[in-house]
Amino acid sequence: MPEQDPKDSLEAATQATRSLQGLSTEITARIPQLLEAMRSVGAGLELHSTLDRICETAAELAHSRYAAIGVVDEEGEGLSDFVTYGVPDEVADEIGRRPDGHRGLLGALIHDPAPVRLADLTADPRFAGFPPGHPPMRTFLGVPIRVQGEIFGNLYLAEKDDDGEFNDYDLHMVRVLATEAGIAIGNARLYEAARQRERWIDGSVAVTTALLSGGDADDALSVVAEQARRLADSAAGIVLLPTEDGGLEIVAVSADDPTSSLGVIIGPESPVAAKLLGGEAVFVDDSATDARMVTRLAPRYGPSMLLPLHSGGRVLGALATPRARGDRPFTETERTLATQFASQAALALMMAEAQRDRERLAVYEDRDRIARDLHDLVIQRLFATGMMLESAQRRSVVPEVQTGIGRAVDELDVTIQEIRTAIFALQQEPAEAPSGLRTRVLREINMAAVPLGFKPSHRFLGPVDALVGELTGKNLIAALREALSNAFRHAEASLIDVVVDATATLPDGRDAVRLSVADDGVGIPEGGRRSGLRNLARRAESLGGASWFGPGIGEDGGGTTVVWEAPL
C-alpha cells in the first residue's frame, strides 16, 4: 500500500468538516469534543488498538451505548473482523459467533456503503434478527469508513444514551470521525504491513542460519515448522516430505500436541498432494469442511495455507500452517509472505543438504585415505615383522625362545585381523557401521583371541545384518562377550567355535537368531558359580527368548556349549 500523503489527509478532513459550516450552535459547541476525538483516533499505529479506540471514541462522541466496526473482507462479500465496544465479555461469549456480513442489515451496508440512520432497526426490511443472548437494540447509525478511496468497513452505533434517536448532528460528527478513522487506519495498515514483512524476513533469516549451522536434518525441518507457526500466527506448523508412492508424510510438527500428527500420510490420490508436489500452493478457508482435506487431522483446523517447498525446479516437500476452527482467514498479504517464506526455506534446505553432502564426502575421503594407509603401510609392515620373527624362531635352538616368538607371531596375526576389521568398518558408510552385527561379532572374536592365545572359529548363517534389530543385536554381543570371557577364565579351552544363526526358530514357531559358543575345555563343574550363565538367561528372557548350556565339542562331548536365542 502506498504511503498516505499528509496533504490528502488534511484535504479529506477539510472536506468533511466543511459540511459543518452554517449549522446550528449545537455542532459548534461540540467541535472541541470532535477535535479531541480525532486526536485520540490518530494517536496510535497498531491496527487493532486503533479500531478499538475508534469504537470507543465514536460512542462517546455520539452518546451511544454500543459501537462496532465491521471490517470488509478482501473479496468485498463479508466481514473478516468485527470489533465491538460496550458489549461485556460474558455477553460476547454467550453470543458466540461474530457477524459474517453475508446477510441482514450489516450485509446490506457492505454492498451499499452509504450512511444509514434508523429510529428502529428491527423494523427495517433488511434486518435479519439478533442471535440468542444479543442485547436489545433499536436506534441505529451506520457510516462507511474509506481508506484511500476504498471501503475498509463500516462504523456502527446503536442505542442512543437518552433513549432518543440519532440526529443530523450525530451523523455529521460521526462522518467527520469516520474520515479521520480512515486516515488513522491507513497509517496503521502501513505500519502493520511493514512490521509483518519485517517479521517474515527475520524468520527467513533465522531459518537460513539454523539450517546452515550444520545441525541434524530432522532438527532443520523442526526449525522450519516452528518459525512458520510463529510467523503465520497459526495453530500448527507442519512440514511434509514426499513418499515413494507419490504422497506426502508429516515429518516435523510444531503444535501443542505434535506426536498425534507425526507420521500422518496424505495419499497420492489426494488432490492437495498432487497440487503441492506439482509446485502449486493450496489455500483452504475451512479445513474441517473442505472436501479436499482427507486426513484425520482436518476436523481440528479452520483456515489453512499449504505451500510447496520448491526451489530451482525441485519440490522438496510442503509446508502447512493451519489455524484453529473459527479463526480469521489468511489475508492476501499473509499468503504472499508465507509463499515467499516457503521458497526461502526450500532454498535454505537445498543449501544445507549440499553443505552436508560436501561434509560427508570429505569424511568419506578421509576414511578411505586412512583405510588405504592401514592396508598399504601398517599391515605390510606387520607382515614383514611376522616373517622376521618366524625366521628367527626357526634359527633358535632354545625352546623357551621358540615358544615366546610363536606367541608374538600369533598376537601379530590377531592384530592384523583387528586392523582388517577396522578397515572394513572404515570402508562402510558411517550410518552402516553401528548396525553391522557381523562386524561387531568379528570384533569381539578378534579381541578375545589375545587373552585366549588362539582365534575362535566362526560361522554366520542367514542375512544376520539385515534381520537382527539393534536391541537384539546389542544383547547378542553382550552374550557373546560373556560366553567368551567364561571360556577364557574357566574353561581352559584350546578350541572355540562361534555360530550366529539368523535362520533359527523358537519352539513356538517364531523366527529367531541363535548364538552358539562351543569349546573343548573342562566343562562346568558341579556346584560351580553360574552368575555369568544367569546373566545370559536374563538377557534372553527380557527379549522373549531363552539361554541354556550343554556338552561341548571336545572328545566324548567334553567342554561346554552355551546357547543364547531371541526372537527377530
N, C-alpha and C positions, 0 to 999 in steps of 0.2 A: 504494500500500500504506500503511495507517495506521501511525503511529509506535508502536513497541512500548513498552508500559508497563513501567518498571523493576520494579514490584511483581509483574507477571505473570512476569517473568524470574526473580525471586527465588523465587516460589512454585513455578515449574517445577523449578528446581534443588533446592528443598527436597523436593518430591515424589520426585525421582529419587534423592536421597541417603538418603531415609527408609528405602528398601529395604535400605540397608547396615547398618541398626541390628540388632544381635543376631547378626551374622555373626561369623566367626572373626577371630582376631587378625591373620590374613594380610591381610585387607582393611584392617583398622585401620592396619596398618603401611604400606599403600600409599596411604592417604588424602592425606598430604602430596604424593606424586607426582601424585595425581589433581588436587589443587587447583592445583598448578603447571601441569599440563596445561590445566586450564580457564582459568587466567590467560593462558597462551600462545595459546589458541584465540581469545580475545576481544581480542587486542592490536591488531588492525588493522581497516581498513574497506574495503580493496579486495577485491572478491569472490573473484577467482581466487586471490589470495595467501592469503586466508582458507581456501579449500578445500585448497590445498597444505599449509598449516600444520596443518589438522585431520588430514589423512592422516598426516603425519609424527608428530604428537603421539599419535595413536591407535596407530600401530605401536610407538612407544616404550613406551606405557603397557601394551600387551598383549604386549610382547615378540614382535612379529610381524615376519616378513621383508618382507611385502608389505602394502600398504594401498591402497585406492581409494575414490573417491566417484563413484557414478553419479547424475547429475542428471536427474531425470524431466522429459520434455518437457511442454509446456503441455496437450497432449491426454491425458496420462497413459498413453500407449501404448508409449513407448520412452524412450530416453535421448538428451538433447540435448547432454550433455557427459560426459566421463569423465576424471577426474583421478587420477593414479596416484602411488605412492611406492614406491621400491625396485626399479623396473624400469629398467635403464640405457637411455640414449637410443638406443644402437645396437640393443638388443633391441626397443625400441618401434618403431624404424624397420623392422626386419625383420618384425615382426608386421603392421605396416601399419594396416589399418582398425581403428578403435576399436569396441568392442561397441555395438550399437544398441539392445539390450534387448528385441528383438522375439521372442527365443526363448531357450531354455536356462534355467539357474538364475537368471541376472540378470533375465530377463524375468518369471519366476515371482514373484520378490520385488517387482517393480513392482506386480503385480496382487494380491499378498497380502503387504502390508508388515508383516511380523512378524519378530522376532528368529529367526535360524536359526543353529544350531551343528552342524557336521558333522565327524565324525572322518575321512571320506574323501569329498570332494565328487564325485570321479569315479564313486563307487558310487551316488550319488543318481539316481533315475529322471529327474529334471528336468535333469540335466547333458547338454549337447549337444556336448561335445568342445572341445578347445583348437585355435586356429588354428595353422598352421605357425610355428615359431620361438618359441612361447609357453613360458615357463619352467614346469617341472612344479610342480604344487600339489596338496596333499592336504587338510590341515586347513583349515577354513573357519569364519568367523564373520561374520554379516551382521546389521546393526541399522538400522532405518529412521531417517531424520532428518526431523523435522517442524518446520515454520516456521509459527508461529501456528496450530497445529492441522492444517495441510495438509501432505501429503507433499511434501518437497523432493527427496528422493532416498534412497539407501541407502549406508551406510558398510560397506565390505567389508574383512575382514582374512584373510590366508592365510599358511600355513606358520609355525607356532609355532617360535621360535628353537631350542628344545631338542629338536625333533622330537617333542614331546609333543602333547597335544590342548588346545584352548581349554577352560577350566573355567568353573564358575559365577562365580568371582571375576572372570575376564576379561569375562564377559558383563555383570555388574553394572557394572564400571568403564566399559566401552565404552558402555553405555546412558546412564550419567551424562554421559559425554563427548558423546554424540550429542545429549543435551538441551541442553548448553551450546553445541554446534556449531549447533543450530537457532537459538539466540538470536543467536550471532555472525553467522550467515548472514543472519538477518532484518535486523540492523543494517547489514551490508554491502550488502544489497539496497537498503535505503532510501538509503544513501549513493550507491550506483551509479546508482540511478534519478534522484536529484537532480542528480548530475553529468551524466548523459546528457541530461536535459531542459535543463540549462544550456548544454551544447554545442550542442544543436539550436537553442536560442533565439539564442545568439551567432551561429550560422551563418546564421539567417534575417536577423538584423540586418546581417551582412556582405554578404549578397546584396542586401538592400534598399539599403544605402548604395552599393554598387558600381553597381547598376542606375540609381539616381537621380543619379549623378555626371555624367551627360551623355556617357558613352562610346559607342563603336560598338555596334550591336545584336548583332553576332557576338561581341564581347567579353563582352557581358552574358550571353549564353547559355553561354559558356565558364565564366563565374563560377558559374553555377547548377550546371553539371556538376561542377566542381572541388569545390565545397562539399558537394554531395550525396555524392560519392565519399568524402570525408574523414569526414563525419558518420556515414554508414552503414557505414563500415569495409568497403567493397566493393572489388572488383577494378576497377570502372569506374563512371564517372558519365556518363550518356548523355542528351542532350536531343533529342527528336524533334518535328518540326513537320508539320502536315497537308500532304498533296499534293493536287493538283487532283482526282485520281480517287478520293479518299476513303481513301487510305493514310497512312502516316507515313514520313518520311525523317529519318535521323540527320544532324543539322546541327552538333552540338557534342559532343565526347568528351573526357573526362579519363581516360586509361588509359596503360599502359606503351607501347602501340602504337596511338595514336589514328587514324593515317592509314588503317589497314586497315578501320576501322569507318565512317568518314565517307562519306556518300552512300548507305549501305545503305538499302533501302526495304522496309518491311513493307506488302505489298499490301492492297488493300481487302477481299480475300477472307479475310484472317486474322481469326479470332475475337478475337484480342488487340487488333488495331487497332480493330475495331468497338466493343469494350467501352471502350477508352480514349477514343475520340472521343465516346462516349456519356456520358463522365464517371465511369466505374467504374474502380476500382483492380483490378489483377490481381496475385496473389501466386503464385509458382511455386516448388515445392520443389526441382526439378532441371530446369534449362533444357535440358540435354542429352537428357533422355528424355521431356519433356512434348510431347505431340503438337501442342499449340497454338503452340509456338515453331518457326516455319518458316524463319527466316533462317539464313544460313550461319554466323552468329555464335553460335547457340545451343549447339553442342557444346563451346564453350570454358567455359561457365559452369554453376554449380550453382543455389543458391537465388537468386531474383531478385524484386525489387519493381518493378512497372511502375505508375506513378501518373499520373493525368491532371493537367495544369496547367490548372485551370479556376477561374474567378472571375467572379462576377456572372452566372452562367448561360452563360458563354462558355468554350469549350475552346480554349486557345491551342496546345496540343501535349501532350507527355507526357515524363515523367522516368523513367529506368530506372537501377536500382542493382544490378547482378548481382554475386554473389560467385563466387569460383573454385570449381571442382568439388571436392567433399569438405568445403567449409567449412560451419560451423554454419548452420542455418536462421535466418531473422529471427524475433525474438520478437514477441509481440503488442504490447509496448510500443514496439519499434522500428518496427513497421508504423504504429502510431498517430502517432508523432512524425514519421515520414517523410511521411505523408499531410498532416499539418499544415504541414510544411515546403514541400511541393509547392503547397499552397494559398497560402501566404505568398509563395512565389516567383512564382506566377502573378499575384497582386495587384501585386507589385512590377514585374513585366514590363508589366502594363497601365498602371501609373502612369508607368513610364519611356517607354512608347510615347506616352502622352498628352502627356508633357513634350516629347518630341522633335517631336510634331506641332505643339505650340504654338510651339516654337523655329523650326521650319521655316516655319510660317505667318508669323511675324514677319519672317523673312528674305525670304519672297516679297513681303510687303507693302513692305518696304524697297526691294527690287529694282524692284518696279513703280513706286514713287514716283520712284526715280532715272531709270527709263526715261521716265516722263512728263515729268520736268523736262528731260531731254536733248532730248526731242522738242518740247515746247512752248516752251522758252526758248532753249536753245543753238542748235538747228538754225534756228529762226526768226530769231535774230539773225545767224547766219552767212549765211542767205539775204539778209537786208536788207543786210548788209555787201557781199555779192557784187553785188547790184543797184546799190549806190552806186558800186562800183568800175567796173562796166560803163558806168554813166552817165559817170563821169569819163574812161573810155577813149574814148568817142565824142566827147567835147568836146576831147580833147587832139589837138594837131596835130604833136606830136613823136613820131616812130616808136619811139624807144627807150622812151619812157614808155608808149606803147600796148602794146609787147611785154611790158614789165615788169608792167603791170597785168593783161594777159592771163594771164601765168603765175601771178600771185597768185590770179586767179579760178579757174584750173584747180586750184590747190592747195586752195582752199576747197571746190571740188566733191569732191575726193578726201577731204578731212577730213569732209565731210558724209556721204559713203558709209561712212567708217570709223565714224562715230557711229551711223549706221543699223545697221551690223553689230553694234555693241556693244549697241544697243537690242534687236535681235533675240535676242542671246545672253542678255541680262538677262531677257527675257520667257520664256525656256525654264527648265525645272527645272534645278537645279544638276547633277543626275545626267546630264542630256542633253547639256549643253554640251561636255564633253570628247569625246564620241563623234560629234558633228556634223561629219562630214568636209566637207560643203558649206560650213558656216560658216567652217571653217579655211582652205579654198581661197579663199573670198572675202576673208578677212582678208589672205592672202598677196598676192593680186592688188591689193588696195587699198594695201597697204604699198609694193608695187613701183611703183605709179603715181607716187609722189612723185619718186623719182630719174629715172624714165623721162620724165616730163613729159606722159604720157598714160596712160589707163587701158586695160589689155589687155581685149579682149573675152573672154567665157567662155560655155561651154555645159556642161550636165550631162545625161548620157544614162543612164536607168535609176535605180532607187532606191539612190543612192550611199550614203546614211547607213545604210540597212538591210543592205546586202550586204557592205560593206567592213569587215573587222575592225580592231581597234585597232592591232595591229602593222603590218599592211599600210598602214593609214591614216597612221601616223606616218612610214613610209618614203616614201609618196607625197608628203606635204607637204614632206619634206626634198628630194625630187627636184624638185618644183615650185619650191622656193626656189632651188635650184642652177641650174635652167634659166632662171628669170627674172633671176638675178644675171648669168649669162653673156650674156643678151640685152642687159642694160644696159651691161655693161663692154666687150663686144667687138663686138656686132652692129650698133650704130648704127641700130637699127630705128625705124621710125615706126608700125609696126603689129604687134601680137602677139595671137595667138588661142590661148586655153587651152581644151582639151576634156578632160573627165573622163568616161570611158565605162565604166559598170559592167555593160554587156551584151556586152563583148568576149569572145573565145575564143582560147585559146592554140593553137599548131599541133597539140598532142596532144589537143585537144578539151576541155580543162578550161576552166571558166568563169573569167574574169579581169576585172580592172579595168585600163584603159589610160589613161595620161595623155599628151596630146599638147600640146606647146608650139611653135607655129609663128610665125616672124617674117619680115619682108621686108628684113632687114639685109644685111650684106656677105657673109654666109656664113662658113664655117670655112676659113681659108687653108691651103694646103698646108704641111705642116711645122710648123703652129702647135701650141701646147700643148693637150693634151686631158685634163688631170688631172680637170677637172670632169666630163667625159663618162665617164671611167673610174670615178669615184665613183658615178655613176648606175648604171653597169653592175653594179658590185659589190653595190649595194643590191638591185637586181632579182634578181640571181643567188642572193643569200642567201635569197630567198623562193621560189626556183624559177621566176623569170621571166626577162626579158631587157630590154635597152635598146639603142637604135640611133638614128642620125640620118640625115636625108635632105634633099631640096630643100625650100625654104621656100614662102611664099605671096606673094613678090614677083613682079615681071614676069619672065616666062620662068623661073620656078622659083627666083628669087633669094631669098636668105636661107637659113634652116635650120629644119627641123622635128625636134625631139627627141621620141622616143617612149620611154615607160617603162611596162612592164606587169608584173603579178604575179598569180598565181592567187588566187581568192577563198577 
